[in-house]
Amino acid sequence: CMTRADHQSGTERLAEVVEKCAFSDDTVIVNVQGDEPMIPATIIRQVADNLAQRQVGMATLAVPIHNAEEAFNPNAVKVVLDAEGYALYFSRATIPWDRDRFAKDLETVGDNFLRHLGIYGYRAGFIRRYVTWQPSPLEHIEMLEQLRVLWYGEKIHVAVAHEVPGIGVDTPEDLERVRAEMR
């Protein structure tokens, strides 16, 4: 169905779809962000399964970061997790900051960095709650809609993706690379 053009985020757009389609609160919805055209079906299934196996309203995926270029790239959203795999924070900054390693070498990253993928699984009832919350100051600073969820004390489960997706589109150069790959 067509949605209005004035939504501030993909999740707000989904809320309109949830209402138009009259989804029950427990319906699982997967939202692939428009800047992630190369996400394979296996990853879509994984995020849906991740959500279905937990008592949370929202789930997502991440992949390990293995190079400094990606770790320091503000277009690559990083996520830090707790011991159970729940997000502590998402940022465009390099988190966690490896103080001792980076004091000596900014070219080598360790094994503690995860890049968030632009895919979310939700329960429809959670989306209905999400749109009742005002955007948070952190959401405005980082321009990351998932920070609203953490701000209001909700949990987001993050699993490590079984497969690394293709190129995401964050810059005009990325768009050209994706177009070339699709040819």
Contacts in CASP RR format, 6 or more apart in sequence:
PFRMAT RR
TARGET T0000
AUTHOR 0000-0000-0000
METHOD contacts of the structure
MODEL  1
CMTRADHQSGTERLAEVVEKCAFSDDTVIVNVQGDEPMIPATIIRQVADN
LAQRQVGMATLAVPIHNAEEAFNPNAVKVVLDAEGYALYFSRATIPWDRD
RFAKDLETVGDNFLRHLGIYGYRAGFIRRYVTWQPSPLEHIEMLEQLRVL
WYGEKIHVAVAHEVPGIGVDTPEDLERVRAEMR
1 17 0 8 1.000
1 20 0 8 1.000
1 21 0 8 1.000
3 13 0 8 1.000
3 16 0 8 1.000
3 17 0 8 1.000
3 20 0 8 1.000
4 13 0 8 1.000
4 16 0 8 1.000
7 13 0 8 1.000
7 16 0 8 1.000
8 135 0 8 1.000
8 145 0 8 1.000
9 145 0 8 1.000
10 31 0 8 1.000
10 33 0 8 1.000
10 145 0 8 1.000
11 31 0 8 1.000
11 120 0 8 1.000
11 122 0 8 1.000
11 127 0 8 1.000
11 130 0 8 1.000
11 131 0 8 1.000
11 145 0 8 1.000
12 130 0 8 1.000
12 131 0 8 1.000
12 145 0 8 1.000
14 29 0 8 1.000
14 31 0 8 1.000
14 122 0 8 1.000
14 127 0 8 1.000
15 127 0 8 1.000
15 128 0 8 1.000
15 130 0 8 1.000
15 131 0 8 1.000
18 27 0 8 1.000
18 29 0 8 1.000
18 124 0 8 1.000
18 125 0 8 1.000
18 127 0 8 1.000
18 128 0 8 1.000
19 128 0 8 1.000
23 29 0 8 1.000
23 124 0 8 1.000
24 124 0 8 1.000
25 123 0 8 1.000
25 124 0 8 1.000
25 125 0 8 1.000
25 128 0 8 1.000
26 123 0 8 1.000
26 124 0 8 1.000
26 125 0 8 1.000
27 123 0 8 1.000
27 124 0 8 1.000
28 48 0 8 1.000
28 51 0 8 1.000
28 52 0 8 1.000
28 121 0 8 1.000
28 122 0 8 1.000
28 123 0 8 1.000
29 121 0 8 1.000
29 122 0 8 1.000
29 123 0 8 1.000
29 124 0 8 1.000
29 127 0 8 1.000
30 44 0 8 1.000
30 47 0 8 1.000
30 48 0 8 1.000
30 119 0 8 1.000
30 120 0 8 1.000
30 121 0 8 1.000
30 122 0 8 1.000
31 119 0 8 1.000
31 120 0 8 1.000
31 121 0 8 1.000
31 122 0 8 1.000
32 39 0 8 1.000
32 44 0 8 1.000
32 118 0 8 1.000
32 119 0 8 1.000
33 118 0 8 1.000
33 119 0 8 1.000
33 120 0 8 1.000
34 169 0 8 1.000
35 118 0 8 1.000
35 168 0 8 1.000
35 169 0 8 1.000
35 170 0 8 1.000
36 117 0 8 1.000
36 118 0 8 1.000
36 119 0 8 1.000
36 165 0 8 1.000
36 168 0 8 1.000
36 169 0 8 1.000
37 168 0 8 1.000
37 169 0 8 1.000
37 178 0 8 1.000
37 182 0 8 1.000
38 165 0 8 1.000
38 166 0 8 1.000
38 167 0 8 1.000
38 168 0 8 1.000
38 178 0 8 1.000
38 181 0 8 1.000
39 117 0 8 1.000
39 118 0 8 1.000
39 119 0 8 1.000
39 165 0 8 1.000
39 166 0 8 1.000
40 163 0 8 1.000
40 165 0 8 1.000
42 162 0 8 1.000
42 163 0 8 1.000
43 61 0 8 1.000
43 117 0 8 1.000
43 119 0 8 1.000
43 161 0 8 1.000
43 162 0 8 1.000
43 163 0 8 1.000
43 165 0 8 1.000
44 119 0 8 1.000
46 61 0 8 1.000
46 159 0 8 1.000
46 161 0 8 1.000
46 162 0 8 1.000
46 163 0 8 1.000
47 59 0 8 1.000
47 60 0 8 1.000
47 61 0 8 1.000
47 119 0 8 1.000
47 120 0 8 1.000
47 121 0 8 1.000
47 159 0 8 1.000
48 121 0 8 1.000
50 59 0 8 1.000
50 60 0 8 1.000
50 61 0 8 1.000
50 121 0 8 1.000
50 157 0 8 1.000
50 159 0 8 1.000
51 57 0 8 1.000
51 58 0 8 1.000
51 59 0 8 1.000
51 121 0 8 1.000
51 122 0 8 1.000
51 123 0 8 1.000
51 157 0 8 1.000
54 157 0 8 1.000
56 86 0 8 1.000
56 154 0 8 1.000
56 155 0 8 1.000
56 156 0 8 1.000
56 157 0 8 1.000
57 122 0 8 1.000
57 123 0 8 1.000
57 125 0 8 1.000
57 126 0 8 1.000
57 154 0 8 1.000
57 155 0 8 1.000
58 120 0 8 1.000
58 121 0 8 1.000
58 122 0 8 1.000
58 123 0 8 1.000
58 126 0 8 1.000
58 146 0 8 1.000
58 149 0 8 1.000
58 154 0 8 1.000
58 155 0 8 1.000
58 156 0 8 1.000
58 157 0 8 1.000
59 120 0 8 1.000
59 121 0 8 1.000
59 122 0 8 1.000
59 156 0 8 1.000
59 157 0 8 1.000
59 158 0 8 1.000
59 159 0 8 1.000
60 87 0 8 1.000
60 116 0 8 1.000
60 117 0 8 1.000
60 118 0 8 1.000
60 119 0 8 1.000
60 120 0 8 1.000
60 121 0 8 1.000
60 146 0 8 1.000
60 156 0 8 1.000
60 157 0 8 1.000
60 158 0 8 1.000
61 116 0 8 1.000
61 117 0 8 1.000
61 119 0 8 1.000
61 158 0 8 1.000
61 159 0 8 1.000
61 160 0 8 1.000
61 161 0 8 1.000
62 79 0 8 1.000
62 81 0 8 1.000
62 114 0 8 1.000
62 115 0 8 1.000
62 116 0 8 1.000
62 117 0 8 1.000
62 158 0 8 1.000
62 159 0 8 1.000
62 160 0 8 1.000
62 161 0 8 1.000
63 114 0 8 1.000
63 115 0 8 1.000
63 117 0 8 1.000
63 160 0 8 1.000
63 161 0 8 1.000
63 164 0 8 1.000
63 165 0 8 1.000
64 111 0 8 1.000
64 113 0 8 1.000
64 114 0 8 1.000
64 115 0 8 1.000
64 160 0 8 1.000
65 71 0 8 1.000
65 76 0 8 1.000
65 78 0 8 1.000
65 109 0 8 1.000
65 113 0 8 1.000
65 114 0 8 1.000
65 115 0 8 1.000
66 109 0 8 1.000
67 109 0 8 1.000
68 106 0 8 1.000
68 107 0 8 1.000
68 108 0 8 1.000
68 109 0 8 1.000
70 76 0 8 1.000
70 115 0 8 1.000
71 78 0 8 1.000
71 94 0 8 1.000
71 109 0 8 1.000
71 113 0 8 1.000
72 94 0 8 1.000
72 106 0 8 1.000
74 92 0 8 1.000
74 93 0 8 1.000
75 92 0 8 1.000
75 170 0 8 1.000
75 171 0 8 1.000
76 92 0 8 1.000
76 115 0 8 1.000
76 170 0 8 1.000
77 90 0 8 1.000
77 91 0 8 1.000
77 92 0 8 1.000
77 115 0 8 1.000
77 116 0 8 1.000
77 144 0 8 1.000
78 90 0 8 1.000
78 91 0 8 1.000
78 92 0 8 1.000
78 93 0 8 1.000
78 94 0 8 1.000
78 95 0 8 1.000
78 113 0 8 1.000
78 114 0 8 1.000
78 115 0 8 1.000
78 116 0 8 1.000
79 87 0 8 1.000
79 89 0 8 1.000
79 90 0 8 1.000
79 91 0 8 1.000
79 95 0 8 1.000
79 114 0 8 1.000
79 115 0 8 1.000
79 116 0 8 1.000
79 158 0 8 1.000
80 87 0 8 1.000
80 88 0 8 1.000
80 89 0 8 1.000
80 95 0 8 1.000
80 96 0 8 1.000
80 114 0 8 1.000
81 87 0 8 1.000
81 88 0 8 1.000
81 114 0 8 1.000
81 158 0 8 1.000
82 88 0 8 1.000
85 157 0 8 1.000
85 158 0 8 1.000
85 159 0 8 1.000
86 155 0 8 1.000
86 156 0 8 1.000
86 157 0 8 1.000
86 158 0 8 1.000
87 146 0 8 1.000
87 150 0 8 1.000
87 155 0 8 1.000
87 156 0 8 1.000
87 157 0 8 1.000
87 158 0 8 1.000
88 150 0 8 1.000
89 95 0 8 1.000
89 147 0 8 1.000
89 150 0 8 1.000
90 116 0 8 1.000
90 142 0 8 1.000
90 144 0 8 1.000
90 146 0 8 1.000
90 147 0 8 1.000
90 150 0 8 1.000
91 142 0 8 1.000
91 144 0 8 1.000
92 142 0 8 1.000
92 143 0 8 1.000
92 144 0 8 1.000
94 113 0 8 1.000
96 112 0 8 1.000
96 113 0 8 1.000
98 109 0 8 1.000
98 110 0 8 1.000
98 112 0 8 1.000
101 108 0 8 1.000
101 109 0 8 1.000
101 110 0 8 1.000
114 158 0 8 1.000
114 160 0 8 1.000
116 146 0 8 1.000
116 158 0 8 1.000
117 161 0 8 1.000
117 165 0 8 1.000
120 146 0 8 1.000
122 130 0 8 1.000
126 154 0 8 1.000
130 148 0 8 1.000
130 149 0 8 1.000
133 148 0 8 1.000
133 151 0 8 1.000
133 152 0 8 1.000
135 148 0 8 1.000
136 147 0 8 1.000
136 148 0 8 1.000
136 151 0 8 1.000
136 152 0 8 1.000
137 151 0 8 1.000
138 144 0 8 1.000
138 147 0 8 1.000
138 150 0 8 1.000
138 151 0 8 1.000
139 145 0 8 1.000
139 147 0 8 1.000
139 148 0 8 1.000
139 151 0 8 1.000
146 156 0 8 1.000
149 155 0 8 1.000
149 156 0 8 1.000
150 156 0 8 1.000
166 181 0 8 1.000
167 174 0 8 1.000
167 177 0 8 1.000
167 178 0 8 1.000
167 181 0 8 1.000
168 174 0 8 1.000
168 178 0 8 1.000
169 175 0 8 1.000
169 178 0 8 1.000
END
